[in-house]
Amino acid sequence: MSGRYGMSRVCIPVSPSAYPLADPDISELVYSMMSEDPSLDIHALKSQELLQALLARPDCAILVELVALRSQGWESESLDSVFLAQRTTADTNRSPEDDTKWLHLMCKSLSQMDRQKRFIHTNRFIDIGCFPGGYSTYILQKCPLATGLGISLPFEDGGHGLAIPADLLPRMELRTADLTNFDLAPSIPKPQTLFVQLGTLPFELNSFDLVVCDGHSLRNNPDNMERPWNWTRLLISQLLMGLRAVSAGGTIFLKLSHLEKALGARILLALCRVARSVRTIKPQLHAIRGTFYVIAQQISIKSTNYRILVESLERLWYNMSFEGETGYGRAITWEEENTILNWDEVVSEGGLDKLARFGAEVWGVQCNALRRMLHARGIGAKNINNRMGASEDARH
């Protein structure tokens, strides 16, 4: 299970000597924070294998501190009420005033990211997970000739309300739908008896030069009881829809979580095989969370790697939607996840090099935010900094 900062509290039992860090004091500090749990499944075990391989690298010192800070936060029961209140607010506050507030926050956040990376250029865009509409609002304001399609979960199903300013709406086409209920694998025959009627994709394939994928899974969705893999299913659905929507040479702007975990690392590196340019960014709005964004530009929709990735995602979506004993889907296996990108490629020297480069800024933003938060509450961070400072002094 992911925690307050999106990091699992558990770790596979590996001694510090198995993956020696650059500094033995920091190595002891980090590994002493990782508890052993022999019941972990293969996905969690491999995620911890990846984490430890990254921690062993001298260019991932910021990740070492981040792991320590996360652990300090976990050890503080006083933070439980803070994060519970934040989750309750996010899950229940859905008034028009709340939607307007979120629109302005998201509009400002995308503006800040665009100033850093300069990637918002479009004539025709799609916003998957659109409402309340902060990202679409910024795009429409920056690109006065652009038109867009927004797809969002209906309000009655737990989605946000629409808050895009009225003067921008004539340039937006809006659809409310659960995006996991589109037929995202039309080439795969479906069971005759379906639990839900699948809709066709509401757009022409490969017709958008900018694709925004920012949907989020609802914690209070009753379907999560029957499909505990819904978070993964939504992520795969978004990515698959985005790949089908993006035009040749276009850009995909995708929200991911934890590039130091198996699934996030696979998807990030798989995008490197279909895009000429891939960058990461973590906005201040997400500073404490484990989420970040991928900017994949100049997508090659005619390449073999693109076709293979789309076909593998189609099969994963189908398995999570229709396979299993009841025909209501099942969690994907490790071997099936391997079809996104082979694990050996992820943990290869080249794969780790890319992940370390992509992670530096992302981890740095979260590390700074957690350090400030813990310090403001008088929690543990000072001890970590003292230990790390002493270790640094010992090097010189």
C-alpha positions as CSV (number, residue, x, y, z in Angstrom):
1,M,0.0,0.0,0.0
2,S,1.2,3.5,-0.7
3,G,1.6,5.8,2.2
4,R,1.3,9.5,2.9
5,Y,4.1,10.3,0.6
6,G,3.3,7.4,-1.7
7,M,6.1,5.2,-0.3
8,S,5.5,1.8,1.1
9,R,6.4,1.3,4.7
10,V,8.0,-2.1,4.0
11,C,11.1,-3.4,2.3
12,I,12.6,-6.6,1.3
13,P,15.2,-8.0,3.7
14,V,18.5,-7.0,2.2
15,S,21.5,-6.1,4.2
16,P,23.3,-2.8,3.6
17,S,26.3,-4.6,2.3
18,A,24.3,-6.1,-0.6
19,Y,23.8,-2.6,-2.1
20,P,26.5,-0.5,-0.4
21,L,25.8,3.2,-0.5
22,A,28.5,5.8,-1.0
23,D,28.6,6.6,2.7
24,P,28.4,3.8,5.3
25,D,26.8,6.0,7.9
26,I,24.0,7.0,5.6
27,S,23.7,3.4,4.4
28,E,23.1,2.3,8.0
29,L,20.6,5.1,8.5
30,V,18.6,4.2,5.4
31,Y,18.5,0.5,5.8
32,S,17.7,0.7,9.5
33,M,14.5,2.5,8.5
34,M,13.4,-0.2,6.2
35,S,11.4,-3.0,7.9
36,E,11.3,-6.6,6.6
37,D,8.1,-8.2,5.4
38,P,8.3,-11.6,3.8
39,S,4.7,-11.4,2.6
40,L,5.4,-8.8,-0.1
41,D,4.3,-9.7,-3.6
42,I,6.7,-9.7,-6.6
43,H,5.7,-6.2,-7.6
44,A,6.7,-4.7,-4.2
45,L,9.8,-6.9,-4.1
46,K,11.0,-5.7,-7.5
47,S,10.2,-2.1,-6.5
48,Q,12.5,-2.4,-3.5
49,E,15.2,-4.0,-5.6
50,L,15.0,-1.0,-7.9
51,L,15.0,1.5,-5.0
52,Q,18.1,-0.1,-3.5
53,A,19.9,-0.2,-6.8
54,L,19.3,3.6,-7.1
55,L,20.3,4.2,-3.5
56,A,23.6,2.6,-4.2
57,R,24.5,5.2,-6.8
58,P,26.5,8.3,-6.0
59,D,24.3,10.4,-8.2
60,C,21.2,9.5,-6.1
61,A,22.3,11.1,-2.8
62,I,19.1,13.2,-2.8
63,L,17.0,10.0,-2.9
64,V,18.9,8.7,0.1
65,E,17.9,11.8,2.1
66,L,14.3,11.5,0.7
67,V,14.0,7.9,1.9
68,A,15.2,9.0,5.4
69,L,12.8,11.9,5.5
70,R,9.8,9.7,4.5
71,S,10.7,7.3,7.2
72,Q,10.8,10.1,9.8
73,G,7.4,11.2,8.7
74,W,6.1,7.6,9.0
75,E,7.3,7.4,12.5
76,S,5.3,10.5,13.6
77,E,1.8,9.6,14.6
78,S,1.0,13.3,15.0
79,L,1.0,13.6,11.2
80,D,-1.8,11.1,10.8
81,S,-4.6,13.6,11.6
82,V,-3.1,16.1,9.2
83,F,-3.1,13.8,6.2
84,L,-6.5,12.3,7.1
85,A,-8.0,15.8,7.1
86,Q,-6.4,16.5,3.7
87,R,-7.8,13.3,2.2
88,T,-11.2,13.9,3.7
89,T,-11.2,17.4,2.2
90,A,-10.1,16.2,-1.2
91,D,-12.7,13.4,-1.2
92,T,-15.7,15.4,0.0
93,N,-15.3,19.1,-0.9
94,R,-17.0,19.3,-4.3
95,S,-18.9,22.6,-4.2
96,P,-18.8,25.1,-7.1
97,E,-16.5,27.2,-4.8
98,D,-14.2,24.3,-4.3
99,D,-14.1,23.6,-8.1
100,T,-13.2,27.3,-8.8
101,K,-10.5,27.2,-6.2
102,W,-9.0,24.0,-7.7
103,L,-9.2,25.5,-11.2
104,H,-7.1,28.5,-10.2
105,L,-4.6,26.3,-8.3
106,M,-4.2,24.0,-11.3
107,C,-4.0,26.9,-13.8
108,K,-1.3,28.5,-11.8
109,S,0.6,25.2,-11.4
110,L,0.6,24.5,-15.2
111,S,1.7,28.1,-15.8
112,Q,4.7,27.5,-13.5
113,M,5.6,24.2,-15.1
114,D,5.3,25.7,-18.6
115,R,7.6,28.6,-17.6
116,Q,10.2,26.0,-16.5
117,K,9.9,23.6,-19.4
118,R,8.2,25.6,-22.2
119,F,6.1,22.8,-23.6
120,I,2.6,24.2,-24.1
121,H,2.2,24.8,-27.8
122,T,-0.9,23.5,-29.5
123,N,-3.6,24.0,-32.1
124,R,-5.7,21.0,-31.0
125,F,-5.5,19.3,-27.6
126,I,-7.3,16.8,-25.4
127,D,-7.5,17.0,-21.6
128,I,-8.2,13.5,-20.1
129,G,-9.4,14.1,-16.5
130,C,-10.3,17.6,-17.4
131,F,-12.7,19.0,-14.7
132,P,-12.7,21.4,-13.0
133,G,-10.6,22.6,-16.0
134,G,-7.5,24.3,-14.7
135,Y,-5.1,22.9,-17.2
136,S,-7.5,23.5,-20.1
137,T,-8.0,27.1,-19.0
138,Y,-4.3,27.8,-19.0
139,I,-3.9,26.2,-22.4
140,L,-6.8,28.1,-23.9
141,Q,-5.5,31.4,-22.5
142,K,-1.9,30.8,-23.7
143,C,-2.9,29.5,-27.2
144,P,-5.7,31.8,-28.4
145,L,-6.3,29.8,-31.6
146,A,-6.4,26.4,-29.9
147,T,-9.4,24.2,-29.5
148,G,-9.8,21.3,-27.1
149,L,-11.7,18.2,-26.1
150,G,-12.1,17.6,-22.4
151,I,-13.2,14.2,-20.9
152,S,-14.0,14.0,-17.2
153,L,-15.8,11.7,-14.8
154,P,-19.5,12.7,-14.3
155,F,-20.2,14.7,-11.1
156,E,-22.7,12.1,-10.0
157,D,-20.0,9.4,-10.2
158,G,-17.6,11.4,-8.0
159,G,-16.1,13.8,-10.5
160,H,-15.5,17.5,-10.2
161,G,-17.8,20.2,-11.6
162,L,-16.9,22.4,-14.5
163,A,-15.3,25.7,-13.7
164,I,-13.7,26.8,-17.0
165,P,-14.5,30.5,-17.6
166,A,-17.5,31.1,-19.9
167,D,-15.6,33.1,-22.4
168,L,-13.3,30.1,-23.1
169,L,-16.0,27.4,-23.4
170,P,-16.8,28.0,-27.1
171,R,-13.4,26.6,-27.9
172,M,-13.9,23.4,-25.8
173,E,-15.9,20.3,-26.6
174,L,-16.7,18.6,-23.3
175,R,-17.7,14.9,-22.6
176,T,-18.5,13.3,-19.2
177,A,-17.6,9.6,-19.0
178,D,-15.6,7.1,-17.1
179,L,-12.6,6.7,-19.4
180,T,-12.1,3.1,-18.3
181,N,-15.4,2.3,-19.9
182,F,-14.4,3.2,-23.5
183,D,-13.4,0.3,-25.7
184,L,-9.6,0.8,-25.4
185,A,-8.8,-2.5,-27.1
186,P,-11.1,-2.7,-30.1
187,S,-9.0,-5.4,-31.8
188,I,-9.5,-7.9,-28.8
189,P,-12.9,-9.8,-28.9
190,K,-14.9,-9.0,-25.7
191,P,-17.1,-11.4,-23.7
192,Q,-20.7,-11.6,-24.8
193,T,-22.0,-10.6,-21.4
194,L,-20.4,-7.3,-20.3
195,F,-21.0,-5.6,-16.9
196,V,-21.0,-2.3,-18.7
197,Q,-21.6,-1.1,-22.3
198,L,-18.4,0.0,-23.8
199,G,-18.3,3.3,-25.7
200,T,-16.2,4.0,-28.7
201,L,-13.5,6.6,-28.4
202,P,-15.0,10.1,-28.8
203,F,-12.3,11.4,-31.1
204,E,-10.4,10.7,-34.3
205,L,-7.3,8.6,-33.7
206,N,-3.9,10.5,-33.6
207,S,-5.5,13.9,-34.0
208,F,-4.2,16.0,-31.1
209,D,-0.8,17.6,-31.0
210,L,-1.0,17.9,-27.2
211,V,-2.5,15.3,-24.8
212,V,-3.0,15.9,-21.1
213,C,-3.4,12.8,-18.9
214,D,-4.3,14.0,-15.4
215,G,-7.1,11.8,-14.2
216,H,-7.0,10.5,-10.7
217,S,-8.5,7.4,-9.0
218,L,-11.2,8.0,-6.4
219,R,-10.4,6.6,-3.0
220,N,-14.1,6.3,-2.1
221,N,-15.1,4.5,-5.3
222,P,-17.2,1.5,-4.3
223,D,-15.8,-0.4,-7.3
224,N,-12.4,-0.4,-5.6
225,M,-13.7,-3.2,-3.3
226,E,-14.3,-5.5,-6.4
227,R,-11.3,-4.1,-8.3
228,P,-8.5,-3.2,-5.9
229,W,-6.3,-2.8,-9.0
230,N,-8.4,0.2,-10.2
231,W,-5.6,2.7,-9.7
232,T,-3.4,0.7,-12.1
233,R,-6.3,0.2,-14.5
234,L,-7.0,4.0,-14.7
235,L,-3.3,4.7,-15.3
236,I,-3.1,2.1,-18.1
237,S,-6.4,3.4,-19.6
238,Q,-5.1,7.0,-19.6
239,L,-1.8,6.1,-21.2
240,L,-3.4,4.0,-23.8
241,M,-6.0,6.7,-24.6
242,G,-3.2,9.3,-24.8
243,L,-1.2,7.2,-27.2
244,R,-4.2,6.7,-29.4
245,A,-5.0,10.4,-29.3
246,V,-1.6,12.0,-29.9
247,S,-0.6,13.0,-33.4
248,A,2.7,12.3,-35.1
249,G,5.3,14.5,-33.5
250,G,2.9,15.5,-30.7
251,T,3.3,15.8,-26.9
252,I,1.9,13.7,-24.1
253,F,1.8,15.3,-20.6
254,L,1.2,12.4,-18.2
255,K,0.9,12.3,-14.4
256,L,2.9,9.4,-12.9
257,S,3.8,8.3,-9.4
258,H,7.2,7.2,-8.1
259,L,9.7,6.6,-10.8
260,E,11.7,4.6,-8.2
261,K,8.9,2.0,-8.2
262,A,8.5,-0.7,-10.8
263,L,5.4,0.4,-12.7
264,G,6.4,4.1,-12.8
265,A,9.9,3.3,-14.0
266,R,8.6,0.9,-16.7
267,I,6.2,3.5,-18.1
268,L,8.7,6.3,-18.0
269,L,11.4,4.3,-19.8
270,A,8.9,2.9,-22.3
271,L,8.0,6.4,-23.3
272,C,11.6,7.0,-24.0
273,R,11.3,4.5,-26.8
274,V,8.5,6.2,-28.5
275,A,9.4,9.9,-28.0
276,R,12.4,11.8,-29.1
277,S,12.4,14.0,-26.0
278,V,11.3,13.0,-22.5
279,R,11.6,15.2,-19.4
280,T,10.1,15.1,-15.9
281,I,8.8,17.9,-13.7
282,K,7.3,18.0,-10.2
283,P,5.1,21.1,-9.5
284,Q,5.0,22.7,-6.1
285,L,1.3,21.8,-5.9
286,H,2.4,18.2,-5.7
287,A,5.6,18.9,-3.7
288,I,4.9,16.5,-0.8
289,R,3.1,13.9,-2.8
290,G,4.8,11.1,-4.8
291,T,3.3,12.3,-8.1
292,F,5.1,14.0,-10.9
293,Y,4.7,14.7,-14.6
294,V,6.3,13.3,-17.7
295,I,6.6,15.5,-20.8
296,A,7.1,13.2,-23.8
297,Q,7.6,15.2,-27.0
298,Q,7.9,14.3,-30.7
299,I,6.0,11.0,-30.4
300,S,6.7,8.6,-33.2
301,I,3.3,6.9,-33.9
302,K,4.6,5.0,-36.9
303,S,7.4,3.2,-35.0
304,T,7.5,-0.4,-34.1
305,N,8.0,0.5,-30.4
306,Y,4.8,2.6,-30.5
307,R,2.9,-0.3,-31.9
308,I,4.3,-2.8,-29.4
309,L,3.5,-0.5,-26.5
310,V,0.0,0.1,-27.6
311,E,-0.7,-3.6,-28.1
312,S,0.8,-4.5,-24.7
313,L,-1.4,-1.8,-23.0
314,E,-4.5,-3.0,-24.8
315,R,-3.9,-6.5,-23.4
316,L,-3.3,-5.2,-19.9
317,W,-6.5,-3.1,-20.0
318,Y,-8.4,-6.1,-21.2
319,N,-7.1,-8.4,-18.4
320,M,-7.9,-5.8,-15.7
321,S,-11.4,-5.3,-17.1
322,F,-12.7,-8.7,-18.2
323,E,-10.5,-11.6,-17.1
324,G,-10.6,-13.4,-13.8
325,E,-13.0,-15.9,-12.3
326,T,-16.0,-13.6,-12.5
327,G,-15.2,-11.9,-15.7
328,Y,-14.8,-8.6,-13.9
329,G,-11.1,-8.3,-14.4
330,R,-8.0,-9.2,-12.3
331,A,-4.7,-7.7,-11.2
332,I,-2.0,-8.0,-13.9
333,T,0.9,-10.4,-13.2
334,W,4.5,-9.5,-13.1
335,E,5.1,-11.3,-16.4
336,E,2.3,-9.3,-18.0
337,E,3.7,-6.0,-16.7
338,N,7.0,-7.0,-18.3
339,T,5.3,-6.5,-21.7
340,I,5.4,-2.7,-21.1
341,L,9.2,-2.9,-20.8
342,N,11.4,-5.8,-19.8
343,W,12.6,-5.6,-16.2
344,D,16.2,-6.3,-17.2
345,E,16.2,-3.1,-19.2
346,V,14.8,-1.1,-16.3
347,V,17.6,-2.3,-13.9
348,S,20.4,-2.2,-16.5
349,E,23.1,0.4,-16.2
350,G,21.5,2.4,-19.0
351,G,18.0,2.2,-17.4
352,L,19.3,3.3,-14.0
353,D,21.3,6.1,-15.5
354,K,18.1,7.5,-17.1
355,L,16.0,7.0,-13.9
356,A,18.7,8.8,-11.8
357,R,18.7,11.7,-14.3
358,F,14.8,11.9,-14.5
359,G,14.6,11.6,-10.7
360,A,17.0,14.2,-9.6
361,E,14.6,17.2,-9.9
362,V,11.6,15.2,-8.8
363,W,13.2,13.8,-5.7
364,G,14.7,17.2,-4.9
365,V,11.4,19.0,-4.9
366,Q,9.8,16.4,-2.6
367,C,12.8,16.3,-0.4
368,N,12.9,20.0,0.2
369,A,9.1,20.1,0.8
370,L,9.2,17.2,3.4
371,R,12.2,18.7,5.1
372,R,10.4,22.0,5.5
373,M,7.2,20.3,6.7
374,L,8.9,18.1,9.2
375,H,11.0,21.0,10.5
376,A,7.9,23.2,10.9
377,R,6.4,20.5,13.1
378,G,9.5,19.7,15.1
379,I,9.7,16.2,13.7
380,G,12.9,14.2,13.2
381,A,14.3,16.1,10.2
382,K,16.9,17.8,12.3
383,N,18.3,14.5,13.4
384,I,18.6,13.4,9.8
385,N,20.3,16.5,8.7
386,N,22.8,16.2,11.7
387,R,23.6,12.6,10.7
388,M,24.0,13.5,7.1
389,G,26.0,16.6,7.9
390,A,28.4,14.5,10.1
391,S,28.7,12.0,7.3
392,E,29.5,14.7,4.8
393,D,32.2,16.1,7.1
394,A,33.8,12.7,7.5
395,R,34.3,12.6,3.7
396,H,36.6,15.6,3.7
